[in-house]
Amino acid sequence: APNFARLFSRLLGKDYGLVINIFVMSVLITVTGLFYSKLKTVPLSFYVKLAAILALYLFLILRWTDIPAEKVHLIEYGFLSYLVLRVMNGVSSSVPAQYLYTVLIVGAIGCGDELIQKCLPNRICDVKDMALNAISGILGLALIGILKQCLSRHPSQLS
């Protein structure tokens, strides 16, 4: 990824950060759009929750870090939450436990990722990045949670 980041940074120049912001938001909007046809008649509360999560994502994209590669972590750790939660479905039958284990595992992976960077030349370990990784995982898990909740309450929307 760092090699791609350097290549795109050279190609796009000062617009590189803007392109990354647009890319991350496009992925989030696309994922949301994929579910729209199944969620046309859901209650307003679902859309309020969804808007809140997307607003937090937008805040993190625009304000948390100026490093474009860190912004992509918002997507990566959100998707990692999805993968870990799928594994947790087979480990525990308790839904709260599944979510708790997922948060802990994703947070530990995010911390481990940063600690590995401490050992690498020209990379830095930053507590702020650990927090971003964990928050990204939690936001991804929140998004998954509201989608599951909505779809379970409106099973007719699945067809």
Solvent accessible surface area in square Angstrom, and as a share of the most:
residue,aa,sasa,rsa
1,A,97,0.75
2,P,61,0.38
3,N,106,0.54
4,F,135,0.56
5,A,24,0.19
6,R,127,0.46
7,L,74,0.37
8,F,97,0.40
9,S,44,0.28
10,R,175,0.64
11,L,122,0.61
12,L,66,0.33
13,G,40,0.39
14,K,196,0.83
15,D,68,0.35
16,Y,25,0.10
17,G,26,0.25
18,L,106,0.53
19,V,59,0.34
20,I,24,0.12
21,N,24,0.12
22,I,98,0.50
23,F,101,0.42
24,V,0,0.00
25,M,38,0.17
26,S,51,0.33
27,V,41,0.23
28,L,12,0.06
29,I,105,0.53
30,T,78,0.45
31,V,53,0.31
32,T,33,0.19
33,G,43,0.42
34,L,124,0.62
35,F,60,0.25
36,Y,120,0.46
37,S,73,0.47
38,K,80,0.34
39,L,5,0.03
40,K,122,0.52
41,T,100,0.58
42,V,14,0.08
43,P,66,0.42
44,L,137,0.68
45,S,64,0.41
46,F,10,0.04
47,Y,68,0.26
48,V,90,0.52
49,K,82,0.35
50,L,13,0.07
51,A,59,0.46
52,A,54,0.42
53,I,13,0.07
54,L,33,0.17
55,A,58,0.45
56,L,93,0.46
57,Y,4,0.02
58,L,71,0.35
59,F,110,0.46
60,L,9,0.04
61,I,0,0.00
62,L,90,0.45
63,R,184,0.67
64,W,58,0.20
65,T,13,0.07
66,D,131,0.68
67,I,91,0.46
68,P,21,0.13
69,A,46,0.35
70,E,12,0.05
71,K,11,0.05
72,V,38,0.22
73,H,28,0.12
74,L,1,0.00
75,I,38,0.19
76,E,82,0.37
77,Y,15,0.06
78,G,10,0.10
79,F,115,0.48
80,L,41,0.20
81,S,1,0.01
82,Y,80,0.30
83,L,80,0.40
84,V,15,0.09
85,L,3,0.02
86,R,147,0.54
87,V,95,0.54
88,M,16,0.07
89,N,71,0.36
90,G,74,0.71
91,V,100,0.57
92,S,21,0.13
93,S,114,0.73
94,S,52,0.34
95,V,87,0.50
96,P,102,0.64
97,A,25,0.20
98,Q,13,0.06
99,Y,48,0.18
100,L,102,0.51
101,Y,94,0.36
102,T,0,0.00
103,V,48,0.27
104,L,106,0.53
105,I,64,0.33
106,V,3,0.01
107,G,16,0.15
108,A,64,0.49
109,I,76,0.39
110,G,0,0.00
111,C,49,0.29
112,G,28,0.27
113,D,44,0.23
114,E,0,0.00
115,L,94,0.47
116,I,110,0.56
117,Q,12,0.05
118,K,142,0.60
119,C,112,0.67
120,L,81,0.40
121,P,109,0.68
122,N,148,0.76
123,R,95,0.35
124,I,121,0.62
125,C,44,0.26
126,D,49,0.25
127,V,114,0.66
128,K,95,0.40
129,D,11,0.06
130,M,32,0.14
131,A,39,0.30
132,L,1,0.00
133,N,0,0.00
134,A,30,0.23
135,I,59,0.30
136,S,0,0.00
137,G,3,0.03
138,I,83,0.42
139,L,11,0.05
140,G,4,0.04
141,L,8,0.04
142,A,39,0.30
143,L,17,0.08
144,I,25,0.13
145,G,19,0.18
146,I,19,0.10
147,L,19,0.09
148,K,91,0.39
149,Q,66,0.30
150,C,8,0.05
151,L,27,0.14
152,S,83,0.54
153,R,156,0.57
154,H,51,0.23
155,P,84,0.53
156,S,88,0.56
157,Q,38,0.17
158,L,93,0.46
159,S,138,0.89
